[in-house]
Amino acid sequence: MKKLVFLSLICAFILNSSKAQEHTKASEVDTLTVVEHLDELTLLWDVESIELKTYQGLRKFCRSSAYRHSITEMLKSMHHYDSLLYDMAIEASKQKHAHMKHLINELESFEKHYGVKQFISHLKEECVAQSELEKHKKEYKKDNGDESYDSKVYVVELELKKYVKHLTHRIDRLDRHVHHLIKE
């Protein structure tokens, strides 16, 4: 619970900071500030994704609106800062920074495949699968092999791990690009 409160406070702080900067053009935003926020969010995601990859983490996400809200707000913050980064990259690509075109492609792909709506949609599907599994738990506990409860939990968890792993990989790649941006 303390971890959830701490995470919520961090997300609220980051969101409030981002709202204050919302009306500022990306070219005027301090690159270091964007990098610092993305670093914080990446670290938070790395911690939270460990739990979210598990069946118990999925159960917590599905049942706890506070936890679900904190994860969603973290991703919204991340997408806000990657939008600022995108604007900076567009500006830098006009000045012929070759690395920026690659960063722009990464950011576009991240937004397209791992946006907040896509994340929520995917996790909703996982929550439905988890709910159905729990609903028929007694029946599945009697079965063996592929039809057993443990086997079905394993399949749900594998799908969840795969999605969270891909999302984490994208977040980490963006973080590396951000640090490359600072060096240029």
QUITARA-V730900 format. One record per residue. SS is DSSP state (helix for helix, strand for strand, loop for the rest). OMEGA is omega in degrees with one decimal (none if undefined). Layout:
ss	omega
SS	OMEGA
SS	OMEGA
//
This chain:
ss	omega
loop	178.8
helix	179.9
helix	-180.0
helix	178.2
helix	178.9
helix	179.6
helix	179.4
helix	178.7
helix	178.5
helix	180.0
helix	178.8
helix	178.3
helix	-178.1
helix	178.5
helix	178.7
helix	177.2
helix	-178.2
helix	179.6
helix	178.4
helix	-177.8
helix	-174.2
loop	-175.4
loop	179.7
loop	176.8
loop	-177.5
helix	-178.6
helix	-179.1
helix	-178.6
loop	179.2
loop	-178.1
helix	-179.0
helix	178.5
helix	178.3
helix	-180.0
helix	179.5
helix	179.2
helix	178.5
helix	176.0
helix	178.9
helix	-179.1
helix	178.1
helix	177.5
helix	177.2
helix	179.6
helix	-179.6
helix	178.2
helix	-176.6
helix	-177.0
helix	178.1
helix	179.3
helix	-176.1
helix	179.8
loop	-175.0
loop	177.2
helix	177.9
helix	176.4
helix	176.0
helix	179.0
helix	179.3
helix	178.9
helix	-177.0
helix	-172.2
helix	-175.9
loop	-179.4
helix	178.8
helix	179.0
helix	179.3
helix	179.1
helix	-178.5
helix	178.2
helix	179.9
helix	178.9
helix	177.3
helix	179.5
helix	176.6
helix	177.8
helix	-179.8
helix	179.8
helix	175.3
helix	-178.0
helix	177.0
helix	173.5
helix	175.4
helix	178.3
helix	178.2
helix	178.2
helix	178.0
helix	-179.2
helix	177.3
helix	179.6
helix	-179.6
helix	-179.5
helix	175.8
helix	179.3
loop	172.8
loop	172.1
loop	-174.0
helix	-178.0
helix	-176.2
helix	179.3
helix	177.5
helix	178.3
helix	179.2
helix	177.5
helix	178.8
helix	-178.7
helix	178.4
helix	179.1
helix	178.6
helix	179.8
helix	-176.2
helix	-172.1
helix	-173.7
helix	176.2
loop	-178.0
helix	179.5
helix	178.9
helix	178.8
helix	-179.1
helix	178.7
helix	-180.0
helix	-178.8
helix	174.8
helix	177.4
helix	179.1
helix	178.6
helix	177.5
helix	178.7
helix	-179.8
helix	179.6
helix	178.1
helix	179.2
helix	179.7
helix	-179.8
helix	-177.6
loop	-174.9
helix	-177.9
helix	179.8
helix	-177.7
helix	179.4
helix	179.7
helix	-176.6
loop	176.5
loop	175.2
helix	-175.9
helix	-177.5
helix	-178.5
loop	179.1
helix	-178.2
helix	178.4
helix	179.6
helix	175.2
helix	180.0
helix	-179.8
helix	178.9
helix	-179.1
helix	177.7
helix	179.5
helix	179.1
helix	179.2
helix	-179.3
helix	-179.1
helix	-178.5
helix	177.9
helix	178.9
helix	178.6
helix	179.0
helix	178.1
helix	178.8
helix	179.7
helix	179.2
helix	177.6
helix	177.0
helix	179.2
helix	177.8
helix	178.4
helix	179.2
helix	-179.1
helix	175.3
helix	178.3
helix	-179.5
helix	-176.8
helix	-177.2
loop	none
//
